[in-house]
Amino acid sequence: MSTAFVFPGQGAQTIGMGRDLADSYPAARAVFDEVDDALGEKLSTLIWDGDIETLTLTQNAQPALMATSMAAMRALEAEGLEAGRASFVAGHSLGEYSALCAVGVFSVADAARLLRTRGLAMQSAVPVGEGAMAAVLGLDAGAVEAVAAAAAEGDVCQLANENDPSQNVISGSKAAVERAIVLAKEAGAKRALPLPVSAPFHCALMGPAAEAMQEALAQVKFTAPSVPLVANVTAEAVSDPERIKALLVEQVTGRVRWRSSVEWMVGQGVTEFWEIGAGKALSGMIKRIHRDATLRNVGAAADVTAALGG
């Protein structure tokens, strides 16, 4: 049985995530300590005892979700399951950083600093209120891409996420996304609704953030991953450190091809997916992409023993 480890993106955050992992596994607690030290603040206190509005701020949610994923990964390792057990790793948007950290490309501290930079850069790239994102349910990616193109009218409006066969996300200027919502419904979408996000991620408006990440990534040493990454923007495996850096820059403005990534892994013989970190959003998407997939979720201490058959 071929296995892939997958790591969630923004939206999975909850207050209290990872706390019982830290209480149960010293190696998991060490992850949160390392993130706190890297950022020079007690992000762990916000994660476990803060308010959800502050945690959801992009610059907080991104390192927090990585920390929770890595705490779960360290708990698995403490029970004898190394990341090398997987054939591939993949992550949804910021989850790529968790995936790369899990397979040794860079440290937890580097991941935390990169994601803090990424979150701040993405937030500041577009003035609040000028960008938007919307989920479109019930239309395939090609139809949503056509809707986005028709709605643009000189503004930015792009297909940002291909999540699963019936769930796609568009991103761009607020007016264009509002036009796209109307057009999507006219095209037969079951639902088309704005998302509660603070910026229009994964579209051309994120150009300034891509430049900031290129500069930040250039300062971090990358090691070849122990397991290939299936990259968001190509939906294919990559192991070359410099190529991975380039793809992380492209990912800021590029499309998250999650459906294609899962289909590619299935085509390579992957039958089992372990979602490492907060929530179960990726598992739901994977099941809609490949209903025969075996899914395991590891986001809490009890999940570790359950996933390992204990």
Long-range contacts (C-beta under 8 A, 24 or more apart in sequence): 1-271, 1-272, 1-294, 2-87, 2-268, 2-269, 2-270, 2-271, 2-272, 3-85, 3-86, 3-87, 3-270, 3-271, 3-272, 3-273, 3-274, 4-86, 4-87, 4-88, 4-89, 4-90, 4-230, 4-265, 4-270, 4-272, 4-273, 4-274, 5-73, 5-83, 5-86, 5-88, 5-89, 5-90, 5-99, 5-102, 5-227, 5-273, 5-274, 5-276, 6-89, 6-90, 6-91, 6-92, 6-95, 6-99, 6-273, 6-274, 6-275, 6-276, 6-282, 6-286, 7-69, 7-89, 7-90, 7-91, 7-92, 7-95, 7-96, 7-98, 7-99, 7-102, 7-275, 7-276, 7-277, 7-282, 8-65, 8-69, 8-91, 8-92, 8-95, 8-98, 8-275, 8-277, 8-278, 8-279, 8-281, 8-282, 9-65, 9-91, 9-92, 9-93, 9-94, 9-95, 9-256, 10-58, 10-61, 10-62, 10-65, 10-93, 10-94, 10-197, 10-201, 11-279, 11-281, 12-65, 12-277, 12-278, 12-279, 12-281, 13-52, 13-55, 13-56, 13-61, 13-64, 13-65, 13-278, 14-52, 14-278, 14-279, 15-47, 15-48, 15-49, 15-50, 15-51, 15-52, 15-55, 16-47, 16-48, 17-47, 17-64, 17-68, 17-278, 17-299, 18-47, 18-48, 18-67, 18-68, 18-71, 18-72, 18-278, 18-299, 19-47, 19-48, 20-300, 20-301, 20-302, 21-68, 21-71, 21-72, 21-75, 21-300, 21-301, 21-304, 22-71, 23-301, 24-75, 24-301, 24-304, 25-71, 25-74, 25-75, 25-78, 25-301, 25-304, 26-78, 27-74, 27-75, 27-77, 27-78, 28-71, 28-72, 28-74, 28-75, 28-78, 29-71, 30-74, 31-67, 31-70, 31-71, 31-74, 31-108, 32-67, 32-71, 34-107, 34-108, 34-109, 34-112, 35-63, 35-66, 35-67, 35-108, 35-109, 35-112, 37-109, 38-108, 38-109, 38-110, 38-112, 38-113, 39-63, 39-112, 39-113, 39-116, 43-67, 43-112, 57-119, 57-123, 57-198, 58-119, 58-120, 58-122, 58-123, 58-198, 58-199, 59-116, 59-119, 59-120, 59-123, 60-119, 61-119, 62-94, 62-97, 62-115, 62-116, 62-118, 62-119, 63-111, 63-112, 63-115, 63-116, 63-119, 65-94, 65-95, 65-98, 65-277, 65-278, 66-94, 66-97, 66-98, 66-101, 66-108, 66-111, 66-112, 66-115, 67-108, 67-112, 68-277, 68-278, 68-299, 69-95, 69-98, 69-102, 69-276, 69-277, 69-278, 70-98, 70-101, 70-102, 70-108, 70-111, 72-276, 72-277, 72-298, 72-299, 72-303, 72-304, 73-98, 73-102, 73-276, 75-298, 75-301, 75-304, 76-276, 76-298, 76-304, 76-307, 76-308, 79-304, 79-305, 79-308, 80-308, 81-308, 83-226, 83-227, 84-226, 84-227, 86-227, 86-274, 87-227, 87-228, 87-265, 87-268, 87-269, 87-270, 88-227, 88-228, 88-229, 88-230, 88-237, 88-265, 88-268, 88-270, 89-225, 89-227, 89-228, 89-229, 89-230, 90-229, 90-230, 90-231, 90-232, 90-261, 90-262, 90-265, 91-232, 92-232, 92-256, 92-258, 92-281, 92-282, 93-161, 93-201, 93-202, 93-232, 93-251, 93-256, 94-118, 95-277, 95-282, 96-229, 96-231, 96-232, 96-248, 96-251, 97-248, 98-276, 98-277, 99-229, 100-225, 100-229, 100-244, 102-276, 103-225, 103-226, 103-227, 103-229, 104-223, 104-225, 104-226, 105-222, 105-223, 105-224, 105-225, 105-229, 105-241, 105-244, 106-220, 106-221, 106-222, 106-223, 110-220, 113-216, 114-213, 114-216, 114-217, 114-220, 117-212, 117-213, 117-216, 118-209, 118-212, 118-213, 118-216, 118-252, 121-208, 121-209, 121-212, 121-213, 121-252, 122-199, 122-201, 122-206, 122-209, 122-252, 123-198, 123-199, 124-208, 124-209, 125-199, 125-205, 125-206, 125-207, 125-208, 125-209, 126-199, 126-200, 126-205, 126-206, 128-198, 128-199, 129-174, 130-173, 130-174, 131-171, 131-172, 131-173, 131-174, 131-177, 131-199, 131-200, 131-203, 131-205, 132-171, 132-172, 132-173, 132-174, 132-177, 132-178, 132-194, 132-195, 132-197, 132-200, 133-160, 133-169, 133-170, 133-171, 133-177, 133-194, 133-195, 133-197, 133-200, 133-201, 134-169, 134-170, 134-177, 134-180, 134-181, 134-184, 134-192, 134-193, 134-194, 134-195, 135-167, 135-168, 135-169, 135-191, 135-192, 135-193, 135-195, 136-167, 136-168, 136-169, 136-170, 136-180, 136-181, 136-184, 136-189, 136-191, 136-192, 137-166, 137-167, 137-189, 137-190, 137-191, 137-192, 138-166, 138-188, 138-189, 138-190, 138-191, 139-166, 139-168, 139-184, 139-187, 139-188, 139-189, 140-165, 140-166, 140-168, 141-168, 141-259, 143-187, 143-188, 144-168, 144-170, 144-184, 146-187, 147-180, 147-183, 147-184, 147-187, 148-172, 148-176, 148-180, 150-180, 150-183, 151-176, 151-177, 151-179, 151-180, 151-183, 152-176, 153-179, 156-200, 156-203, 156-204, 156-205, 157-203, 158-202, 158-203, 158-204, 158-255, 159-255, 160-200, 160-201, 160-202, 160-203, 160-255, 160-256, 161-202, 161-255, 161-256, 161-258, 162-255, 162-256, 162-257, 162-258, 162-259, 162-260, 163-256, 163-258, 163-259, 163-285, 164-258, 164-259, 164-284, 164-285, 164-286, 164-288, 164-289, 165-259, 165-288, 165-289, 166-190, 166-288, 167-285, 167-288, 169-195, 169-202, 171-200, 171-201, 171-202, 171-203, 171-205, 172-200, 172-203, 172-204, 172-205, 173-200, 173-205, 202-251, 202-252, 202-253, 202-254, 202-255, 202-256, 203-253, 204-253, 206-252, 206-253, 207-253, 209-252, 209-253, 210-249, 210-250, 210-252, 210-253, 213-248, 213-249, 213-252, 214-249, 217-245, 217-248, 217-249, 218-245, 230-261, 230-264, 230-265, 231-261, 232-256, 232-257, 232-258, 232-261, 233-257, 235-260, 235-261, 235-263, 235-264, 236-264, 237-264, 237-268, 258-282, 258-285, 259-285, 259-289, 262-286, 262-289, 262-290, 263-289, 263-290, 266-290, 266-293, 272-296, 274-298, 274-307, 275-299
